[in-house]
Amino acid sequence: MKALTINQFGGPEQLRIQEVAIPAAGPGEILVRIHATAVNPVDYKIRNGSMKFISGKKFPRILGGDIADTVEQSPKKSLYRPGDKVFAMLSIKGGGYAEFTTVRESHLCHIPEGLNMTEAASVPLAALTALQAFRKEGGIKPGDLVLINGASGGVGSFAVQIAKARGAYVTAVCSARNTEFVKNLGADRVIDYNSEDFTKISTRFNRILDAVAKSSFRRCSKILEKGGLYVSTIPNNGLFFYQALNFLRSKKAGFIMVRPSGGDLMIIADYIKKGLVRPFVQQTFPLEEGARAHEIIESERVRGKIVLSVIP
Ligand SMILES: NC(=O)c1ccc[n+]([C@@H]2O[C@H](COP(=O)([O-])OP(=O)(O)OC[C@H]3O[C@@H](n4cnc5c(N)ncnc54)[C@H](OP(=O)(O)O)[C@@H]3O)[C@@H](O)[C@H]2O)c1
């Protein structure tokens, strides 16, 4: 099969099309034919080697953690039949930048009606991150004041919509060029981070999701309500320390490490069916142009998501 692989860590130029064997499905796994795969920041971090302590150093390596696909082969007792349209977040092993991969059945979910393959591929990893981050410490209640930093990116754009779907009052932080986009996602208030420091405003929030990990718990704790929670998408030593002391503090800190989950994807699919969540794909590239897509995702300026099309 055709796959976009890396054979060593390095820049986007390391991504090359290569012929590799179609993987064989193990117990509890399903072989799928990939139509589209999203590009996430974790992909370039694995590519450049900055995550090798988690991702390992085995080559050739096929990146890609998000897929929209059709079932190619499934066991007799599976919920999924050949031809079913499904989407999934893959494990850290990746495998999405290819024509086929194997997925654990428990990580799959049927694609909700109304989403094409490109849109479906853009959903799993980013939307699951937002959903799982908001579930921490008892979750969001209707009326909660929620602030999302980095609201225009992959995680942030889903976070705004999921928080609204849960009945929160959402303050979104982004740059001026993304204000209209974020308002259209449903944000109640938008702060341009270039003209106002959101950590100095007078509102006190129940939840802060730093989707782009550009602030810190220390700075954000000033605008947290008592009992409020700050969650970052990037763990660091400070956060491990603060999280360990949460039982002593009224203002709590944490981080999210997203996990694949077909059950959680069903919750997101249900939001999509109800019209409460909608992915936004900024740009699509053919698989062969994955290096260009990596240059763009690495710029940290993407609005919504970027997708690689495997079957045009
Ligand atoms: N731990 C986990 O499980 C997990 C899961 C998913 C993602 N992540 C991490 O979370 C981070 C965000 O992921 P993503 O997919 O949302 O990234 P992304 O889509 O690439 O984020 C791009 C967005 O970030 C915004 N941005 C850049 N600098 C900003 C700043 N200083 N303040 C506010 N917004 C800013 C940009 O908007 P402007 O152009 O308007 O600035 C752009 O829309 C990445 O580092 C990723 O690796 C972690």
The ligand as an SDF file (V2000), in Angstrom:
LIG
                    3D

 48 52  0  0  0  0  0  0  0  0999 V2000
   -2.1090   16.4930   25.6160 N   0  0  0  0  0  0  0  0  0  0  0  0
   -2.9250   16.1170   24.6690 C   0  0  0  0  0  0  0  0  0  0  0  0
   -3.5680   15.0560   24.7450 O   0  0  0  0  0  0  0  0  0  0  0  0
   -3.1070   17.0080   23.4580 C   0  0  0  0  0  0  0  0  0  0  0  0
   -4.1270   16.7510   22.5370 C   0  0  0  0  0  0  0  0  0  0  0  0
   -4.3000   17.6130   21.4540 C   0  0  0  0  0  0  0  0  0  0  0  0
   -3.4320   18.6990   21.3030 C   0  0  0  0  0  0  0  0  0  0  0  0
   -2.4390   18.8880   22.1830 N   0  0  0  0  0  0  0  0  0  0  0  0
   -1.5360   20.0550   22.0610 C   0  0  0  0  0  0  0  0  0  0  0  0
   -2.3300   21.2110   22.1790 O   0  0  0  0  0  0  0  0  0  0  0  0
   -1.7820   22.2690   21.4090 C   0  0  0  0  0  0  0  0  0  0  0  0
   -2.8870   22.8510   20.5250 C   0  0  0  0  0  0  0  0  0  0  0  0
   -3.3500   21.8650   19.6230 O   0  0  0  0  0  0  0  0  0  0  0  0
   -4.2750   22.3060   18.4000 P   0  0  0  0  0  0  0  0  0  0  0  0
   -4.5160   21.1140   17.5770 O   0  0  0  0  0  0  0  0  0  0  0  0
   -5.4130   23.1180   18.8990 O   0  0  0  0  0  0  0  0  0  0  0  0
   -3.2410   23.2760   17.6460 O   0  0  0  0  0  0  0  0  0  0  0  0
   -3.4680   24.2010   16.3580 P   0  0  0  0  0  0  0  0  0  0  0  0
   -4.7610   23.8780   15.7300 O   0  0  0  0  0  0  0  0  0  0  0  0
   -2.2380   24.1100   15.5410 O   0  0  0  0  0  0  0  0  0  0  0  0
   -3.5430   25.6630   17.0170 O   0  0  0  0  0  0  0  0  0  0  0  0
   -3.4520   26.7420   16.1490 C   0  0  0  0  0  0  0  0  0  0  0  0
   -4.1900   27.9210   16.7440 C   0  0  0  0  0  0  0  0  0  0  0  0
   -3.4730   28.3950   17.8800 O   0  0  0  0  0  0  0  0  0  0  0  0
   -3.7340   29.7950   17.9750 C   0  0  0  0  0  0  0  0  0  0  0  0
   -2.6720   30.4520   18.7340 N   0  0  0  0  0  0  0  0  0  0  0  0
   -1.3480   30.4940   18.4060 C   0  0  0  0  0  0  0  0  0  0  0  0
   -0.6870   31.2090   19.3440 N   0  0  0  0  0  0  0  0  0  0  0  0
   -1.6070   31.6210   20.2590 C   0  0  0  0  0  0  0  0  0  0  0  0
   -1.5410   32.3920   21.4630 C   0  0  0  0  0  0  0  0  0  0  0  0
   -0.3870   32.8980   21.9130 N   0  0  0  0  0  0  0  0  0  0  0  0
   -2.6860   32.5950   22.1550 N   0  0  0  0  0  0  0  0  0  0  0  0
   -3.8600   32.0940   21.7290 C   0  0  0  0  0  0  0  0  0  0  0  0
   -3.9900   31.3620   20.5880 N   0  0  0  0  0  0  0  0  0  0  0  0
   -2.8780   31.1290   19.8650 C   0  0  0  0  0  0  0  0  0  0  0  0
   -3.7680   30.2510   16.5270 C   0  0  0  0  0  0  0  0  0  0  0  0
   -4.6270   31.3470   16.4080 O   0  0  0  0  0  0  0  0  0  0  0  0
   -4.0410   32.8190   16.0770 P   0  0  0  0  0  0  0  0  0  0  0  0
   -3.4050   32.6920   14.7240 O   0  0  0  0  0  0  0  0  0  0  0  0
   -5.2770   33.6390   16.1320 O   0  0  0  0  0  0  0  0  0  0  0  0
   -3.0590   33.1300   17.1380 O   0  0  0  0  0  0  0  0  0  0  0  0
   -4.3310   29.0460   15.7610 C   0  0  0  0  0  0  0  0  0  0  0  0
   -5.6920   29.2060   15.4000 O   0  0  0  0  0  0  0  0  0  0  0  0
   -0.6220   21.6610   20.6220 C   0  0  0  0  0  0  0  0  0  0  0  0
    0.5810   21.9660   21.2760 O   0  0  0  0  0  0  0  0  0  0  0  0
   -0.8900   20.1690   20.6910 C   0  0  0  0  0  0  0  0  0  0  0  0
    0.2790   19.3800   20.5810 O   0  0  0  0  0  0  0  0  0  0  0  0
   -2.2510   18.0870   23.2580 C   0  0  0  0  0  0  0  0  0  0  0  0
  1  2  1  0
  2  3  2  0
  2  4  1  0
  4  5  1  0
  4 48  2  0
  5  6  2  0
  6  7  1  0
  7  8  2  0
  8  9  1  0
  8 48  1  0
  9 10  1  0
  9 46  1  0
 10 11  1  0
 11 12  1  0
 11 44  1  0
 12 13  1  0
 13 14  1  0
 14 15  2  0
 14 16  1  0
 14 17  1  0
 17 18  1  0
 18 19  2  0
 18 20  1  0
 18 21  1  0
 21 22  1  0
 22 23  1  0
 23 24  1  0
 23 42  1  0
 24 25  1  0
 25 26  1  0
 25 36  1  0
 26 27  1  0
 26 35  1  0
 27 28  2  0
 28 29  1  0
 29 30  1  0
 29 35  2  0
 30 31  1  0
 30 32  2  0
 32 33  1  0
 33 34  2  0
 34 35  1  0
 36 37  1  0
 36 42  1  0
 37 38  1  0
 38 39  2  0
 38 40  1  0
 38 41  1  0
 42 43  1  0
 44 45  1  0
 44 46  1  0
 46 47  1  0
M  CHG  2   8   1  16  -1
M  END
$$$$
